[in-house]
Each structure stands twice: as structure tokens, then as C-alpha cells.
């Protein structure tokens, strides 16, 4: 056990960076959802820029589900 921990700390290879969606892309996705109040878009934007997982969940929904899901999120 001691050797494996020591070996692990010797590794100089950087960990792969996880993909982070740029805020401009999140905003563009929200603006594609029609007939949503500006305040609702801003509240959703505030939540989605903090959670990549929430953004991916929204992005995977069919377009006709996104508005309702976004309003439930708020």
C-alpha cells in the first residue's frame, strides 16, 4: 500500500481537463427557447453556469420540453 501511494504521487502526467461549456453557449441555448420571460432566462442562466450537469440535462431534452423544464428549474 505504501509503495502504490508513493508511486501515485510521483506521476507528473496532468489529469485531463473536463469539458466546460462556455457561458455564451449556455445563453445561446436558452435564447433558442421561445416565449420565455427575460427574468426566467436570467435565473436559469445563473443556475446553468454553475452546473455543467444541469446544462447537459437541458441540452439533451427535446426542444418542446425545454421551456417547461426550465420553468420548473426556477
C-alpha positions, -999 to +999 in steps of 0.1 A: +000+000+000+028+024+009+045+018-024+014+023-045+007+057-028+043+068-033+041+057-070+009+076-075+024+108-061+054+106-084+033+108-115+038+141-133+012+135-160-015+161-158-051+150-153-073+155-184-094+187-182-132+182-181-152+200-208-168+232-196-194+248-217-187+285-223-213+309-208-220+323-243-231+288-255-254+284-225-270+318-231-275+309-268-292+277-259-316+295-235-324+321-261-335+294-286-363+286-262-392+307-273-418+327-253-398+328-220-396+359-199-362+375-197-362+371-159-367+333-163-338+331-188-315+350-164-325+328-134-318+297-154-286+311-168-274+317-132-280+281-123-267+265-155-233+283-155-227+268-121-236+232-130-224+216-162-246+186-154-278+207-154-268+223-187-263+189-203-297+178-189-313+208-206-294+203-238-304+166-241-341+174-238-362+177-270-369+214-278-406+212-269-397+200-233-370+226-226-393+256-217-413+236-192-382+221-176-365+255-175-395+270-157-396+240-132-359+246-126-366+281-114 
